[in-house]
Amino acid sequence: MTGGGTGGHVVPALAVADELRKRGHSCSFVGTREGFEARLVPQAGFEIDFISVAGLNRVGRLAQLRTLAQLPVSVAASWGILSRRRPAAIFSMGGYVAGPPMLAAKLRGVPQVLMEPNAMPGLVSRWTSGWVAKALVSFEEARSYFPPGVAEVTGVPVRERFFAVPPKAAGEKLTVLVTGGSRGSQRLNNAVREAWPLFLKSGAPVRLIQQTGSAMQAEMERDFRQTGLDGLVTAFVEDMPAAFAEADLVICRSGAGAVAELAAAGRPAILVPFPFAADDHQRRNAEALERAGAGRLVLDRELNGQRLLDEVRAISPQLLPMAAAARGLAKPEAARRAASVLEQIARVQ
């Protein structure tokens, strides 16, 4: 199992590894000591081997040169890991971490399955598209980046509790969940803070649940209490499926994990793509949900309090059909399908 750096890469890979473990197979990971995998993989009870590698996309020329100079060493290290582990197959979530192990596996003739969670495949996914045995994608738009017959739309693994979130009937107050991820988003935080007095002035019955991240939590909680608005400001939402269950509408970034959770829970969203994401893949994800009628795209540079209020007003009459459209994109069997494909690929060889 390889592909890491962010939770969006590591958590789905762990879901697939867990499904394989349930079926009696052994899994180990290749990653870096700096990525989320260094903490999450051992916590889940899997072994991990480390290599040194960095990204090539959206970094300076000097950083690119350092990474390219480092590449032969990281490929050699990956070769050594494969020699010792002798895997029957490789499962990759893409990302820069996956490049050296996938190249070493190609040279050794080890079959590979790639899971690409974004509408716009990442750099490593595009580079390796010609040699993977199977590509498991989350968006129909991603099929065209792979040879005919290679890509299959499976979705990305999501915690089971998101699929158990029931449909939300309209209540007296519109409950809006705002999350910029576990570390928060300064841009989202500031825009929502600008919207507080506008919500009050409009008289709209609204309740806010806002995950700010730790850096801005104390300041925003103090200011929020002074507004008199109904809701909660917290650094981190411990039980996100429960928060989704309370929400009529979600305001968030559009990483692959967030998009998959919205679909699983059947919640409409105002999507604000992180503008510096590699290959602008968050915007592609948001566009895909907007085309499906499950969300509204607001560019980061256009985000402010008034725009948020306007979008909430526009979406409010459409919440139920948008929720149904979101639920229609859900793929509850993603981890099980990935495990089955890996079993098939390994047995063919």
URHU-V254815 format. One line per field, one symbol per residue. phi: phi as a letter, one per 20 degrees, with the letter a starting at -180 (. if undefined). psi: psi as a letter, one per 40 degrees, with the letter a starting at -180 (. if undefined). burial: + if it has 16 or more other ideal C-beta (glycine too) atoms within 10 Angstrom, else -. A space follows every 10 residues. Layout:
phi=???
psi=???
burial=???
This chain:
phi=.bobocffef ffffffffff ffenedccdd bdfeefffef ffgendebdd cdbcedelcf fffffffffe ggffffffgf fffeelffad dcemnfffgf fffffffeme fcddddedfd gfgffffeff cffbddddcg ffgfecggne ecedndgcgg fffeffgdff dfdeededbd nfencfffgf fffffgffff ffmffccddc eenffdffff ffffgffnfe qbdbfbefdf gfffffeebd dafcfgffff ffffemcfbe ddfffdfgll ffffffffff ffndacecfg fefbffffgf fffffgfdgf ffffffffef cfdgffffff fffffffff
psi=hihadidddd dddddddddd ddeeihiiih aieeiddddd dddefiihii ihiiidhfii ddddddddde dddddddddd dddddgidih hheaiddedd dddddddefh iihhhheidh iidddddede eidhhhidid dedeeiihed ihheahhihd dddehiihih adihhhhhhf ideihddddd dddddddddd ddehhihhhh heiddedddd dddddedeih ahhidhhdgd ddddddidih hiifiddddd ddddefhiih hghheeihef dddddddddd deeeihhhid eehidddddd ddddddeedd dddddddeei geeddddddd dddddddd.
burial=++++++++++ ++++++++++ ------++++ ++--++++-+ +--+-+-+++ +-++++---- ------+--- +--++-+++- ++----+-++ ++++++++++ ++++++---+ ++++++++++ +++++--++- -++++++++- +++-++---+ +--+++++-- +++-+--+-- ---+++++++ +--++-+++- ++++++-++- -----+++++ +++--++--+ ---+----+- +-+++-+--+ +-+++-++++ ++++++++++ ++++++++++ ++++--+++- +++++++++- -+++++++-+ --+++-+++- ++--+---+- -++-+++-++ +--++++++- ++--++---
